[in-house]
Amino acid sequence: MRHPEASLSYVYNNIDLPFLPVLCEMEEEGVLIDVGLLRDTEIVAQTRITQLEAALNHLAPGINLNSYPQLSDFMYSGLGYEEHPKLGSSTSKEALVRLRGNAFVDLLVEYRRLDKLLSTFVTKIPRILGPDNKLRGHFNNTLTKTGRLSSSNP
């Protein structure tokens, strides 16, 4: 026999519905963003990216760090790494983590991490803020399997 609290209707009526006013208020109120902190973060990250590019270009002259074919050729032919049975000569994050311990690879992992931080969050968020420096999105309480909130737009 199932416990009455295990039914979907119980979850909907006693958890999801009572939570909707909270989500609506969160969406309406927005999240205040410290734009100055984002600018400072951008400066620090961009400075470090410039340093990483110089170090990477010193270790691999002429390699375009955003060209996966050139990186792959350099890493697997130039550095002598063996291709992974499943990943091949990939330069994906998963492949790079497996190859850590080499100066070039370690610097490349940091470079990509900072570049993604900048391009995904630091430089984009200020462009989508309201005039009050608040970020507003739509919170979804039923789209994840884990029971967590997700957000869309943004």
C-alpha positions as CSV (number, residue, x, y, z in Angstrom):
1,M,0.0,0.0,0.0
2,R,1.3,3.4,-1.0
3,H,1.8,6.2,1.5
4,P,-0.7,9.1,0.7
5,E,2.2,11.6,0.6
6,A,3.8,9.6,-2.2
7,S,1.2,10.5,-4.8
8,L,1.8,13.2,-7.5
9,S,-1.4,15.0,-6.5
10,Y,-0.1,15.3,-3.0
11,V,3.1,16.8,-4.2
12,Y,1.3,19.2,-6.6
13,N,-1.3,20.3,-4.1
14,N,1.0,20.5,-1.0
15,I,4.4,21.5,-2.4
16,D,4.2,22.9,-5.9
17,L,1.1,25.0,-5.6
18,P,2.0,26.7,-2.3
19,F,5.4,27.4,-3.7
20,L,4.1,29.3,-6.8
21,P,3.6,32.7,-5.0
22,V,7.2,32.5,-3.8
23,L,8.5,31.9,-7.4
24,C,6.3,34.7,-8.7
25,E,7.7,37.1,-6.2
26,M,11.2,36.0,-7.0
27,E,10.6,36.6,-10.7
28,E,9.0,39.9,-10.1
29,E,11.6,41.2,-7.6
30,G,14.7,40.0,-9.5
31,V,18.2,39.5,-8.3
32,L,20.4,42.5,-7.7
33,I,23.7,42.2,-9.6
34,D,26.8,44.0,-8.5
35,V,27.9,45.4,-11.9
36,G,31.1,46.9,-10.5
37,L,32.1,43.5,-9.2
38,L,31.5,42.0,-12.7
39,R,33.6,44.7,-14.3
40,D,36.4,44.1,-11.8
41,T,36.1,40.3,-12.4
42,E,36.3,41.0,-16.2
43,I,39.5,43.0,-15.8
44,V,41.2,40.4,-13.6
45,A,40.1,37.5,-15.8
46,Q,41.0,39.2,-19.1
47,T,44.5,40.1,-17.6
48,R,45.0,36.4,-16.7
49,I,43.7,35.2,-20.1
50,T,46.3,37.5,-21.8
51,Q,49.0,36.0,-19.6
52,L,47.8,32.5,-20.4
53,E,47.7,33.2,-24.1
54,A,51.3,34.4,-24.0
55,A,52.5,31.4,-22.1
56,L,50.5,29.0,-24.3
57,N,51.9,30.7,-27.5
58,H,55.4,30.4,-26.1
59,L,54.9,26.6,-25.6
60,A,53.1,26.1,-28.9
61,P,54.0,28.9,-31.3
62,G,51.6,29.6,-34.1
63,I,48.8,27.4,-32.6
64,N,45.3,29.0,-32.7
65,L,44.0,28.2,-29.2
66,N,40.5,28.2,-30.5
67,S,41.2,25.7,-33.3
68,Y,40.4,22.2,-32.1
69,P,42.1,20.6,-35.1
70,Q,45.3,22.6,-34.5
71,L,45.2,21.8,-30.7
72,S,44.5,18.2,-31.3
73,D,47.4,17.9,-33.8
74,F,49.8,19.7,-31.4
75,M,48.8,17.6,-28.3
76,Y,48.6,14.2,-29.9
77,S,51.4,14.6,-32.5
78,G,53.5,17.4,-31.0
79,L,53.3,16.4,-27.3
80,G,53.1,12.7,-28.1
81,Y,49.9,11.9,-26.2
82,E,48.2,8.6,-27.2
83,E,44.6,8.8,-28.4
84,H,42.0,7.6,-25.9
85,P,40.0,4.5,-27.0
86,K,36.7,6.4,-26.6
87,L,37.7,10.0,-26.9
88,G,40.2,9.7,-29.7
89,S,42.3,12.9,-30.2
90,S,39.7,15.1,-28.5
91,T,40.5,18.4,-26.9
92,S,37.3,18.3,-24.8
93,K,37.3,19.2,-21.2
94,E,37.0,15.5,-20.4
95,A,40.0,14.7,-22.5
96,L,42.1,17.5,-21.1
97,V,41.4,16.5,-17.5
98,R,42.8,13.1,-18.4
99,L,45.9,14.7,-19.7
100,R,46.6,17.1,-16.9
101,G,50.1,17.3,-15.5
102,N,51.6,18.8,-18.7
103,A,52.3,22.6,-18.5
104,F,50.6,23.2,-21.8
105,V,47.5,21.2,-20.9
106,D,47.2,22.7,-17.5
107,L,47.4,26.3,-18.9
108,L,44.9,25.4,-21.6
109,V,42.4,24.1,-19.0
110,E,42.7,27.4,-17.0
111,Y,42.5,29.4,-20.2
112,R,39.3,27.7,-21.3
113,R,37.8,27.9,-17.8
114,L,38.3,31.7,-17.6
115,D,37.2,32.2,-21.2
116,K,34.0,30.4,-20.5
117,L,33.4,32.4,-17.3
118,L,33.8,35.6,-19.3
119,S,31.8,34.7,-22.3
120,T,29.0,33.0,-20.5
121,F,28.5,35.2,-17.4
122,V,30.7,38.1,-16.8
123,T,30.3,40.0,-20.1
124,K,26.7,38.8,-20.9
125,I,24.9,39.5,-17.6
126,P,25.3,43.3,-17.7
127,R,23.7,43.4,-21.1
128,I,20.5,41.7,-19.9
129,L,20.0,43.6,-16.7
130,G,17.1,45.9,-16.1
131,P,17.7,49.6,-15.5
132,D,17.7,48.8,-11.7
133,N,20.6,46.3,-12.2
134,K,18.4,43.4,-11.5
135,L,18.4,40.1,-13.3
136,R,14.9,38.7,-13.9
137,G,14.2,35.3,-15.2
138,H,11.6,32.6,-15.1
139,F,12.0,29.9,-12.5
140,N,10.9,26.4,-13.2
141,N,10.2,24.1,-10.3
142,T,9.1,21.1,-12.3
143,L,11.6,20.8,-15.1
144,T,14.4,19.0,-13.3
145,K,14.5,15.4,-12.1
146,T,16.4,16.4,-9.0
147,G,13.8,18.7,-7.5
148,R,15.9,21.8,-7.9
149,L,14.9,25.0,-9.5
150,S,15.9,25.8,-13.0
151,S,15.9,29.1,-14.7
152,S,15.1,30.3,-18.2
153,N,15.2,33.7,-19.9
154,P,17.9,33.8,-18.7
